[in-house]
């Protein structure tokens, strides 16, 4: 096998591994997400990390939308907890994306979840957010 064939094979393997990683991580941060998409992302976090994640529905908005908080570290017992709330006004979708990205980062690294719990509320005002979109 010559060097050009070897290079092509290496590139194909690298591209294939990137596609495999993307397939395993269905959450993308390439756009702003509406409440329905936020709820789906939170459910994916729970499905992919059932021992560590729990979802709590706090309320149903006047517009019929769910308000959900993500708990990371549900089996940690009595440990300190950190609450993150984002986009309370509903017109700052970047804050919601930041909260979702933080949740993903926490789930990807046990370093931040050892001996502490996290409660992340990415979109507490889905009705105003719907108006924004």
N, C-alpha and C positions, 0 to 999 in steps of 0.2 A: 504494500500500500504506500503510495507516495505522500508527500507532505500536504498537497492540496486536498486529497481525499480525507486525510486525517483531520485537517482543519474543518472541512465540511461536516464530518461526523461529529466532531466536538461541538460545533455550533448547533447542529441539530439536537444533540443531547441537552445542551444548555437551554435552548428554546423550549424543548419538550418538558424539561423540569420546571421552567417558569410557568408554563401552561398548567402543569399538574398542581403547582402551588396555588395558582389563581383559582383552579377548580375546587380546591379544598377550602378556600377562603372566599365564600360567596358575597361578603360585604365589601362594597366598593365605596370610595369617597370621592367620586368624580363628579358629583352633582349634589344639590341640596335635596333633602328627602322630606316628603310630606308626612303627616302623622301615620297614615296607613303603612308607608314604607318604614318609618321608625319602629312601629309595632312589629313588623316582620323581622327587622334587624334584631330587635330585642329577643324575639322568639328564637331566632337562629343562634344567638349567643347562649340562650338557655339550652337549646337542643344539643349544641356542640360541647357544652360544659355542664352537664346535669348535676354533677357532684358539687359544683362550685357556685352555680348561678340559680337564683330564684327571682321570679317576677311577681310584683305585687300591684294589683290594680287599685289605685287610690280613689278614683272617682270616674264618673262619666260626665263629660262636659255638657253644658246646656244644648250643644249641637249634636250630642249623641256620640262623641268621640271618647275613646278610652284615654285615661291619664295613668301611665304605668311607670313605676320606679323599678330599676334593676338593682338587685342585691348581689354583690360579688363577695364570696366568702361565707356562704350560708352555714357551713359546718364548722366555723371557726370558734364557736362558743362565745364566752363573755370576753370580748376584746374591744379595743377602741374602734370607733366607726367614723368614717369620713363621708359627709354628704356633699354632693355636687348637684346644683340646680342650674339649668341653663335655659335661656330664651323664655323667661317668664312673660315678656310682653308679646311674644309670638311673631315679632317682626325682625328677628335677628337669627336667620337660619344658620349662620356661621357658628353661633353658640351651640346649637343643637348638634351640628357636625363635630364640633370640638368635644362635646360630651360623649358622643358615640365613639369617636376615635380614642378618647381616653379609656373608655370601657374595653375596647379591643386591645389596647396596649396592656392594660391590667391583666386581661385574660391570657395574653401571650407571654407574660412573664410572672412567675410566682414570686419574684423578688418584692413586688409591691403589695402582694396580697397575704403574705405571711404575717400572722398575728394581728390582722386588722380586717375590718369589713369596709366595703364601699357601697354607698347607696347613690345611684346616679339617676337623676330625673332629667332626661334630655329635652322634653317638650311638655311643660305643665299647662300650656295654653293652646291646645290644638285648634280651637275655634278661630282665634286671632291668626294663627299660622295659616289656616285654610284661606283666610281673607288675604293674606300676604301672597299666596301662590295664585 
